Amino acid sequence: MQIQQELKKYFGKVPNVFKAMGRNGDFLEAALKLSDFAGKNLDPKTRELIMIAVSAVNGCTYCLDAHRSAALKIGLTDEEITAAIEVAAVISFFNNFNKAINLESDLKSK
């Protein structure tokens, strides 16, 4: 499959996530296209920090490891990565608290 050959060239191997998604080539292709389009207007460092933060809050060690590695390769520091995780953790805390008590929003934008 062409996509997996390109992934192998980029990563030096085909990562497990892409092997699993590649069981259905159309699915892998669609997922990679969606990933390319998501956050197009963000700089690469901001995009990686968001991916790290979401991966941490969602508890996906695989994604966290992958995006932390990518972030370090593009020049982000451990401190910046930790800061993104801290922000994600605290907003997740507030989100869960508000959902748990079914808090009505009084801070909507107009």
Residue frames as qw, qx, qy, qz and C-alpha x, y, z in Angstrom:
[[0.000, 0.890, 0.457, 0.000, 0.00, 0.00, 0.00],
 [0.398, 0.611, -0.011, 0.684, 1.40, 3.41, -1.04],
 [0.362, -0.826, 0.045, -0.431, 0.38, 5.19, 2.17],
 [0.854, -0.502, 0.097, 0.095, 2.15, 2.69, 4.38],
 [0.774, 0.236, 0.035, 0.587, 5.30, 2.97, 2.26],
 [0.112, 0.742, -0.033, 0.660, 5.23, 6.75, 2.76],
 [0.631, -0.730, 0.062, -0.255, 4.70, 6.28, 6.50],
 [0.924, -0.192, 0.044, 0.329, 7.64, 3.88, 6.66],
 [0.549, 0.481, -0.008, 0.684, 9.83, 6.41, 4.87],
 [0.170, -0.785, 0.039, -0.594, 8.77, 9.19, 7.27],
 [0.687, -0.636, 0.202, -0.288, 8.92, 7.24, 10.55],
 [0.066, 0.536, -0.841, 0.034, 11.49, 4.59, 9.64],
 [0.037, 0.141, 0.986, -0.087, 8.76, 2.01, 10.22],
 [0.390, -0.442, -0.471, -0.656, 4.98, 1.78, 10.04],
 [0.198, -0.229, 0.611, -0.732, 3.73, 2.69, 13.53],
 [0.063, 0.219, 0.962, -0.152, 1.22, 0.29, 15.09],
 [0.326, 0.527, 0.398, -0.676, -1.62, 2.81, 14.90],
 [0.424, 0.531, -0.359, -0.640, -1.24, 3.04, 11.13],
 [0.110, 0.120, -0.973, -0.166, -0.89, -0.73, 10.80],
 [0.188, 0.366, 0.828, -0.382, -4.19, -1.16, 12.63],
 [0.380, 0.626, 0.158, -0.663, -5.93, 1.58, 10.64],
 [0.213, 0.476, -0.652, -0.550, -4.41, 0.17, 7.46],
 [0.332, 0.137, 0.932, -0.047, -6.48, -3.00, 7.73],
 [0.370, 0.766, 0.525, 0.003, -9.01, -0.87, 5.89],
 [0.494, 0.064, 0.209, 0.842, -6.95, 1.29, 3.51],
 [0.030, -0.682, -0.383, -0.623, -9.80, 3.70, 2.91],
 [0.540, -0.796, -0.270, 0.042, -10.11, 4.32, 6.65],
 [0.654, -0.359, 0.051, 0.664, -6.39, 5.01, 7.03],
 [0.325, 0.329, 0.335, 0.821, -6.41, 7.37, 4.07],
 [0.229, -0.781, -0.377, -0.442, -9.44, 9.27, 5.41],
 [0.635, -0.701, -0.192, 0.261, -7.96, 9.49, 8.93],
 [0.592, -0.173, 0.136, 0.776, -4.67, 10.87, 7.62],
 [0.140, 0.517, 0.370, 0.759, -6.45, 13.43, 5.42],
 [0.413, -0.820, -0.341, -0.200, -8.59, 14.55, 8.35],
 [0.684, -0.530, -0.075, 0.496, -5.48, 14.85, 10.49],
 [0.466, 0.123, 0.240, 0.843, -3.80, 16.98, 7.83],
 [0.053, -0.638, -0.387, -0.663, -6.79, 19.33, 7.57],
 [0.535, -0.753, -0.377, 0.062, -7.40, 19.71, 11.32],
 [0.469, -0.768, 0.008, 0.435, -5.80, 22.84, 12.67],
 [0.664, 0.463, 0.234, 0.538, -4.42, 24.00, 9.32],
 [0.078, 0.879, 0.033, 0.470, -4.41, 27.60, 10.56],
 [0.647, -0.747, 0.147, 0.038, -2.30, 26.79, 13.62],
 [0.224, 0.732, -0.642, 0.041, 1.46, 26.81, 13.78],
 [0.742, 0.105, -0.662, -0.001, 3.01, 23.32, 14.19],
 [0.209, 0.159, -0.727, 0.635, 4.04, 23.87, 17.83],
 [0.477, -0.063, 0.299, -0.824, 0.57, 24.96, 18.93],
 [0.802, 0.088, -0.382, -0.451, -0.96, 22.05, 17.03],
 [0.597, 0.136, -0.754, 0.236, 1.34, 19.54, 18.76],
 [0.043, -0.135, 0.624, -0.768, 0.65, 21.04, 22.19],
 [0.674, -0.022, 0.050, -0.737, -3.08, 20.65, 21.61],
 [0.810, 0.117, -0.541, -0.196, -2.61, 17.03, 20.53],
 [0.367, 0.172, -0.762, 0.505, -0.51, 16.37, 23.63],
 [0.292, -0.119, 0.439, -0.841, -3.05, 18.00, 25.93],
 [0.785, 0.024, -0.130, -0.606, -6.00, 16.10, 24.48],
 [0.725, 0.172, -0.667, 0.029, -4.07, 12.81, 24.50],
 [0.157, 0.187, -0.727, 0.642, -3.15, 13.32, 28.16],
 [0.482, -0.046, 0.335, -0.809, -6.70, 14.12, 29.25],
 [0.839, 0.126, -0.260, -0.462, -8.09, 11.23, 27.20],
 [0.713, -0.434, 0.543, -0.093, -5.53, 8.88, 28.76],
 [0.901, 0.432, 0.002, 0.032, -4.02, 7.68, 25.49],
 [0.589, -0.612, 0.389, 0.357, -0.42, 6.80, 26.32],
 [0.684, 0.248, 0.498, 0.471, 0.27, 5.79, 22.72],
 [0.274, 0.844, 0.266, 0.376, -0.78, 9.19, 21.37],
 [0.364, -0.923, 0.103, 0.071, 0.90, 11.04, 24.23],
 [0.696, -0.356, 0.433, 0.448, 4.21, 9.28, 23.53],
 [0.579, 0.444, 0.469, 0.498, 3.93, 9.88, 19.78],
 [0.127, 0.908, 0.208, 0.341, 3.07, 13.56, 20.03],
 [0.503, -0.821, 0.172, 0.209, 5.56, 14.27, 22.82],
 [0.701, -0.123, 0.451, 0.538, 8.27, 12.81, 20.60],
 [0.407, 0.643, 0.412, 0.501, 7.07, 14.89, 17.64],
 [0.173, -0.975, -0.119, -0.079, 6.92, 18.01, 19.81],
 [0.603, -0.633, 0.287, 0.393, 10.50, 17.59, 21.00],
 [0.644, 0.166, 0.486, 0.567, 11.64, 17.11, 17.39],
 [0.243, 0.755, 0.335, 0.509, 10.13, 20.46, 16.36],
 [0.297, 0.405, -0.277, 0.819, 11.74, 22.31, 19.23],
 [0.564, -0.671, -0.115, -0.468, 9.24, 22.32, 22.06],
 [0.101, 0.446, -0.742, 0.491, 10.67, 21.92, 25.54],
 [0.367, -0.265, -0.873, 0.180, 9.66, 19.57, 28.34],
 [0.004, -0.295, -0.454, 0.841, 8.45, 22.63, 30.24],
 [0.389, 0.152, -0.257, -0.872, 6.13, 23.67, 27.39],
 [0.499, -0.097, -0.812, -0.287, 4.81, 20.12, 27.05],
 [0.268, -0.285, -0.784, 0.482, 4.17, 19.91, 30.80],
 [0.153, 0.230, 0.197, -0.941, 2.44, 23.30, 30.74],
 [0.483, 0.013, -0.514, -0.709, 0.05, 22.08, 28.02],
 [0.491, -0.214, -0.845, 0.020, -0.78, 19.00, 30.10],
 [0.126, -0.249, -0.582, 0.764, -1.33, 21.17, 33.18],
 [0.329, 0.141, -0.074, -0.931, -3.79, 23.39, 31.30],
 [0.558, -0.064, -0.683, -0.467, -5.63, 20.36, 29.91],
 [0.392, -0.206, -0.839, 0.318, -5.79, 18.75, 33.35],
 [0.023, 0.249, 0.458, -0.853, -7.20, 21.81, 35.07],
 [0.457, 0.111, -0.226, -0.853, -9.83, 22.50, 32.40],
 [0.532, -0.100, -0.814, -0.211, -10.78, 18.82, 32.51],
 [0.199, -0.219, -0.742, 0.602, -11.22, 19.20, 36.29],
 [0.255, 0.242, 0.180, -0.919, -13.54, 22.17, 35.79],
 [0.499, 0.064, -0.579, -0.642, -15.41, 20.41, 32.96],
 [0.456, -0.161, -0.875, 0.038, -16.05, 17.34, 35.10],
 [0.055, -0.257, -0.604, 0.752, -17.10, 19.37, 38.12],
 [0.349, 0.214, -0.056, -0.911, -19.54, 21.44, 36.07],
 [0.540, -0.002, -0.702, -0.465, -20.99, 18.36, 34.34],
 [0.328, -0.143, -0.884, 0.301, -21.33, 16.51, 37.65],
 [0.033, 0.418, 0.572, -0.705, -23.48, 19.22, 39.20],
 [0.271, 0.617, 0.658, 0.336, -25.23, 20.08, 35.93],
 [0.200, -0.553, -0.147, 0.795, -24.17, 23.70, 36.26],
 [0.414, 0.816, 0.400, 0.057, -26.07, 26.16, 34.09],
 [0.551, 0.129, 0.138, 0.813, -23.83, 28.36, 31.98],
 [0.031, -0.926, -0.302, 0.227, -23.93, 32.05, 32.74],
 [0.298, -0.648, 0.358, 0.603, -20.83, 33.00, 30.75],
 [0.655, 0.460, 0.543, 0.255, -22.01, 32.64, 27.16],
 [0.241, -0.174, 0.285, 0.911, -20.59, 34.87, 24.47],
 [0.369, 0.620, 0.377, -0.581, -23.04, 37.27, 22.95]]
